[in-house]
Amino acid sequence: MPITTKTVEPGIVSVTVDYPPVNAIPSRGWFELGDAITAAGRDRETHVVILRAEGRGFNAGVDIKEMQNTDGFTALIDANRGCFHAFRAVYECEVPVVAAVNGFCVGGGIGLVGNSDVIVASDDAKFGLPEVERGALGAATHLSRLVPQHMMRRLFFTAATVDAHTLHHFGSVHEVVPRADLDESALRVARDIASKDTRVIRAAKEALNLIDVQPVNARYRMEQGFTFELNLAGVSDEHRDAFAGTSKKESKK
């Protein structure tokens, strides 16, 4: 199963993404991921959720080939709504979410980790937004929660990546460990949170969201409006075709 939920220890639930080969999630998958995180948080037996992935990297964003093999804008709309659903589910999960990031974390992956409560990463982890090279915008809202403003702008404009050690320097990544130790690193944080009174932690999660200086859900939705604009202008298809190695028209012949 691409999205699986498992109780790894009392009070600790892991939600795992596994979409080979690179965890580029199709439209339906984003909705399923959001539903899994929400359901885990609503369970009163859950004290903390660990969001993790199998395979080569944590997340490669949306499945662009799915988008280019679909007539009209249905896949684009579904992907945008699916990402919004998953990102919001992480942010609004009733318990803290610990993101365990291995390998690459790009595109939609930034939305997931940027909305999580704690991030641990393997020493080979890379974070970035290739959106401008795909004719799209989005998740700058979440990248700005990981790095300072001017670094965020440079990374966004250049589609460059930043390593886990840099994010650790800024305090957005809690711990950087060898990949073999990543799950244990996430568990250490999760156990610490799970040991607290979950009634207090749940209230704290809600309170921290309410005092957040950045309305992340609204700002990300605003970013998506520019993506729709670029699509209507035909710009996005040009860039996605180049990435997919074929034109949208040719892919349907």
N, C-alpha and C positions, 0 to 999 in steps of 0.2 A: 504493500500500500504506500502511495506517495506521501501521505500525511498520516502519521501514527501518533497516538497518545498512550503514554505508559506511566504508571505510578512506579517510580524507581526506589523510593523510600517513603515511609509514612509522611504525608504532608507535602511531598515533592513530586510534581508531575512533569514529565518531559513531553514536549511536542516536537516531533522530528520530521524534517522535510527530506524527501529522497526522490528527486526527479532526475535520473541520469540523462545525459552525462554530466551536466554542469549546474543542475538545479535552476534552470530557467523555467519559471512556473507558468503554466497555461492559465487562461482566464478563470476557469472553474476552480483551479487549484488555489488561487488567492482567496476565493470565498470559503473554500473548505478549511484553509489555514486559519482564517479569521474565526470561523465557527468553532474550530477545535480549541483555540486559545480562550475564546469567550466561555465555552462550556467548562473548560478546566477551572477557570477562575470562579465560576458560579457555584461549583461544587464546594460545599462548606468544609469538606475534608482536605481540600487543597490549601496549602499555606503559601506556596511559591511555585511558579512555572519556569521551567528551563526550556528555552527555544534553541534548538540545535539542528544540525544537518549532517547527513551522510554524504560521502563522495568527495570529489575534488575540491569543492568550495562550498561556502555557506549559501550563497545566492548569486545568481547571474541576472536577476531581474525578470522581466516579462519574456514570454516566448515570442520573439519577433517573427519567426517563421510561421507560427500559427496566424499571426496578424496578416502577413503577406499572402497567406493561402485562403483568406476569407474575403468574400465580396463585401463591398460597402464598408461601413464603419462599426459594424456589430462587434467585431473582436476588439477593436480599440476601446469602444465604450465599456465592454465587459472587463477588459484589462484595467482600465482606469478606475472603474467602480470596485473591482476586486481588490486592487492595491489599496484604495481608500478604506475598504472594509477591513483588510488585514492590518494595516497600519493603525487604524483606530482601535481595533481589537486589542492590540498590544498596549496601546496607551491607556485604554479604559478597562483593561483586565482588572478584576476586583482584587487581585493579589499582585505582588511584584513579579516582574518578568526578568529573568536573567538570560541574556543572549550569549551563547557560546559560539564564537566565530572562528571557523577554520578556512584557510585558503583565501579565496577572493570573496569580497562582499561588495557588490556593485549594484547600481540601479536601485531596484526595489529592495535589495538587501539593506541599503542605507535607511530606507523608510522604516524597516523592521527594527534595526538596532538603535536608530536614533530615537525611537519611541519607547525603547525598553528602559528598565530601571537600573540595571547593572549590566556591564559588558565585560566579558573575559575573552581573550583571543589567543590563538596559537601564534607562535613567532614567525610564521610564514603568511599571516593574514595581511591582506591589502584592502583598502577601502577607497571607493571613488564613485563618481557619477559620470558615465559616458553619454549622458542624455544628449548633449549638443551634437555629438557625432551620430546620433540616431534621429535627428530632426525633432527632438522632443524637449520638454522641460519637466521639472518635478523633483521632489525630495531635497531641494536646496533647503527647505524648511528643516529637514531632519539632519542634513549635513551641518547646518549652522549650530546644532546642539552638540556637535562632536568636536568642532574646531573653531578658532577665532574667525571673525568676519572676513578679514582680508585673505586669509588662507582659504576659507570657503569659496570666495569669489574666484581666486586663482584656480583652485581645483575644478570649479564648475566650468569656467571659461575654457580651460585647457583639456578637460576630461582626464586629468592626471589622477594618480592614486597616491595614497599616503599609507605608511606602514603602521602596524599595531604599536610599535614602540613610540612613535610620534604621538599617537592618541593617548598612550599611557602617560606621556610627558604632560599633556594637557589635562589629565585627570578623567577623561571620558571613558577610557578603558581601565578597568580596575587592576587587571593582572595579565601579563603576557607570559605564556608557558610553551614548552614544546608541545607539538600536536598530540602526542601520546598522552599528555597530562591534561588535556583540555577539559574532558568530561569531569575529571576529579576537581579541577579548578572551579568549574561551575557548581559542582556539588558542595564545595566548601562554603561558598557564599550562600547557596540555597539552604544549607543546614543551619547557618547562622540566623538567617531570616526565619526559617521554619521553627526555630527554637523559641521565638517570641510569641506572645499571645496574639493569635491570628485576628482576634476581634480588634485589637489595637492597630495591627498592621494594615488591615483592610480599611479602617478609618483613616489611617495615615496616608494610604495610597490615594484615597479620594480627596483628602485635604490638600496633598501636594499638587494634584492636578488642578484643583480649584485656585491655588495661588500661583500657578505657573504663569510667568510673564508672557509666554508665547502661546497664542491660541493655535496649536499645531494643526488641528483638523481643518479649521477654516482657511489657514494659510496654504496648506497643501492643496486644498480644493481650488483655491485661486490660481495656483501654479498650473493645475491641470487645464484651466481655461485657455492658457496660452498654447498648450499642446494641441487642444482641439482647433485652435485658430491656425496653427501651422499645418495641421492635417487638411483643413478646408482649403488652404492655399496650395496644397500639393507638395509642399516642401518635405514633409515627413516621409512620404512614400519614396521620394528620391533617395533619402538617406537609408531607409530600411531596406530598399532594393539593393543598394550597394553592400549593405551588411550581409544580406541573405544570399547575395551572389546571383540573383535573378530578379527580373521585374515581376510586379504583381500580376500583370497580364500574362506573362509567359508561364508563371507558375500554375495557371489554370488551364493551359492547353493540354 
